[in-house]
Each structure stands twice: as structure tokens, then as C-alpha cells.
Amino acid sequence: MIRTAFATLLAILLLAGSATAAPLFAEQSYANGFKEHWKGAFAKQSTIVMGVLLAGAAGIFIITRGKKMK
């Protein structure tokens, strides 16, 4: 009885998931819009700002990696 209910619930969830999964791979998905937005935002920044951001990210990476190795 429990297995049948679980199997039915699982089948319903899989069918519902497959119906909503199609827009994830559409040409105009959320992920594509997100990437396009940030690509444009980074393109508008000056070289100095991007250099400082990259240096900060590298510094944080080095600091956190050094703490894990001790």
C-alpha cells in the first residue's frame, strides 16, 4: 500500500517536473538573461575597477586556501 502510494506520488512529481523543465532549456531562459545582464554590466566598467575586483577575488582565494591548509 505504501509502495503504491509512493510510486504514484513519484510518477506525479516526475510528470509535473517534465512539464516545467522545458522552459529551462528555452532560448530566452532566466539563465541566459542573467548572463547577458552581467556581461553588459561588466562591459560598462572601467579597467581599473575590474582590476581591483580581480585582485580582491584572488586575495580572498589565497587567504581562505591558506587557512584550510593549516
Protein Blocks (a to p, Z undefined) as FASTA:
>chain_A
ZZmmmmmmmmmmmmmmmmmmmmmmmmblfklmmmmmmmmmmmmpcfklmmmmmmmmmmmm
mmmmmmmmZZ
